[in-house]
Amino acid sequence: MTVTVDGSLNGCIGSLQPEPLAAAVSRLAWEAAFADPRLPALEWSEYPRADVKISLLSDPEPLDVATEDELIAALRPGVDGVIIAAGGRRATFLPAVWETLPDRVAFVHQLERKAGMRGWPRGARAWRYTSVEVGGPLCGDDGEAS
């Protein structure tokens, strides 16, 4: 679940584990708006300028990569969401992140940074997935909650 205000990220919380959609949407919407520890909570005055997007992920597909260069070469910019994991750390970028990080190398380096990794450690693993996004303004044209 991603919440933006005036086009800027205001919260992004998700789950990589399958769960019932109705329960996940309500929980993740609240968490993205009010409980993302990296970003400020959504304020009442921001509601009319807020958008919410739900990303429905495909099942992750393991990538047979042993090095950072192999991962970079395997990615499909604009298509793939990516999960990386090593040493108890894990991070993901949704396919939509390609809009702000279109360069494969920068995309992977930022994802490694998000995971708290320095480079591509031995034994690191990666998966890719696709997503379908739905969503739009949190409020209608009249300023009332949708």
TANOR-V26587 format. One line per field, one symbol per residue. ss: DSSP state (a for helix, b for strand, c for the rest). phi: phi as a letter, one per 30 degrees, with the letter a starting at -180 (. if undefined). A space follows every 10 residues. Layout:
ss=???
phi=???
//
This chain:
ss=cbbbbccbbb bbcccccccc aaaaaaaaaa aaaacccccc cccaaaaaab bbbbbbbccc bbbccccaaa aaaacccccc bbbbbbccbb bbbcaaaaac cccaaaaaaa aaaaaccccc ccccbbbbbc bbbbbbbcbc ccccbc
phi=.bcbbhicec lababccdae dddddddddd dddbbdddbd ddceddedcc cbbccccddd cdcdbcbddd dedddceicd dbcbaahica abbdeddedc bddeddeddd dddediccic deidbbbbac bccbklddcd edided
//
